[in-house]
């Protein structure tokens, strides 16, 4: 009882303590939940119709696409620009797939497994022709080859020698299968829309007339440019009224930002250039004195390797290829500069020859337990061939086919290096006469070789090239960095950056409407951090200093304006609106001047320029030389009148105001008769093409969020 009494006395205190404890527990859980949500958001590359894709899933799609390109094109890697294109393509396909799947689901459209099987059996889809399962004899996709591969893939899953190649082909097939399914669903959806678009004989006749009925006219024109802009009064109310009238033109579906920036590229100083020139002169002297060309090129760390073999001009850098034809054998150039690739160069022409670009040859490889055994066997084979033995029959005796194969210059001339044995091998092929046989000795065995054919003789050049980028030194970069850093640290506002740029030798540049889907800022590589800053900054903010480009650029950015999703402000489009208002007011002035004109002669008296214009059709806008503008409104007005009629009102065009007299109206000479069915079909195809733009309408309603700039 005493204990209960103590508890009752401290009841309020206990309630407070328990309450605080519960609050702390709830707050901790809420904090953890918020933190988990934020972490998920940080990993989101984008969102479409509420469906989110995180970084890892998007990266997997990009890598999948990369592997397909590498496999189909025989590539080892992709350039930065190509990789950016892949990322864009993967993102666009993700967005389109999500939109189509959402619409298809509402309509009950699907692609069943049975449909997929039927497509594989038919084998007519163009995507299937890109697969490895095309029968070389029939030239068609062969589903039995696919089935056999899938069975082999399962049975060889544990074989490390086969699993890697099988895995690559299997993943490629999975990619094709997925693309085939999504493509088919999209085609179904588009086909459903296409079925709603019909043509008829009346529209076919109208389309035919629009293309084939020609008009010759006498045209009276007064160009807007004949009135000085300063003679036209434009008020703010005029601008506001025109803006409200055309407001839908200024709607944007994605946020953009305007920036001003200073970009400075670090280049080699005069001292850097002198130091490199000294090295190049020393290398030129060595080559000229007859030093080993391969050693000189290797020690100078040239960007162009020395193969010690003659190659075509196309295998040489463009600036070097332009030099060699004018050089004599044995000549060494003095160092020269190529501004296009920012290099100093030295060239020695060692030899020039005419050699075949393609050589057909065959060979027998000779192996054995010892060098002596190999040499003895090789001599025996060589002598037998010299005595007239059949090459293929002899090759089969030693477990080889002895089939002929082709060697082309492109197969070796772009190699980074060629070892001595490979050089000996290639030189032998290049220099052997047709039907000549040679016994080549190598450390691992002998090769008996015979050249069968030599084709496409071209000029080839054995050259030693020393090519070096005119790069800046660490000291030069440090000086440039310190100068740029001082400029950024002393100027914290855009106004100061602009005011003091010239003092430091810099220039402030402007970029309007930057999208977050772009891959760089100011055309520079490695600017992801700057892009992240731009789309997190407020107008007036100035960024920190960024090192970017190819480690040779310094950048500072100032945020000037944010254009959110919605309608552009009048201030942003004011110049465009002003031109529209000026055109309207100039037209009204010209219209008043031509108010009482009833003929071409009257128009000429009123100051109009008179021209004859022939072969005007409704289907194509007429180009008026006197105003320098394409005028679809004039084409429509002409088509509406009969022969002999004078235009009842002044036509408002893009470049001026017009009156006209229809002199002739006739069928286009040489036009074929109306084919109603063919024209209806063409009109329907045009309608379907126009309707395909429906995806842009759906895109605007899909609440697309693109955060790729945070990751790539």
Secondary structure, DSSP 8 states (H G I E B T S, - for coil): -HHHHHHHHTHHHHHHHHHHHHHHHHHHHHHHHHHHHHHHHHTEEEEETTEEEEHHHHHHHHHHHHHHHHHHHT-S---HHHHHHHHHHHHHHHHHHHHHHHHHHHHT----HHHHHHHHHH--SGGGGGSS-EETTTTEE-HHHHHHHHHHHHHTTT-HHHHHHHHHHHHHHHHHHHHHHHHHHHHHHHHHHHTT----HHHHHHHHHHHHEEEEEEEEEEEGGGS-GGGS---HHHHHHHHHHTGGGGEESS-EEEEEEEEEE----HHHHHHHHHHHHHHHHHHHTT--HHHHHHHTT-SS---SS-B-GGGS-HHHHHHHTTS-TT-B---EEETTTTEEEEEEEEEEEEEEEEEEEEEEEE--SSHHHHHHHHHHHHHHHHTT--HHHHHHHTT-----EEEEGGGTTT-S---HHHHHHHHHHHH--TT-EEEEEETTEEEEEEEEEEEEEEEEEEEEEEEEE----HHHHHHHHHHHHHHHHH--SHHHHHHHHHHHT---EEEEEEETT-S-BTTBSS-HHHHHHHTT--TT-B---EEETTTTEEEEEEEEEEE-SEE--TTTSHHHHHHHHHHHHHHHHHHHHTTT--SHHHHHHTT-EEEEEEEE-TTS-EEETTTTEEEHHHHHHHHTS-TT-B-SS-EE-SSEEEEEEEEEEEE-TT-----HHHHHHHHHHHHHHHHTTHHHHHHHTTT-EE-GGGT-
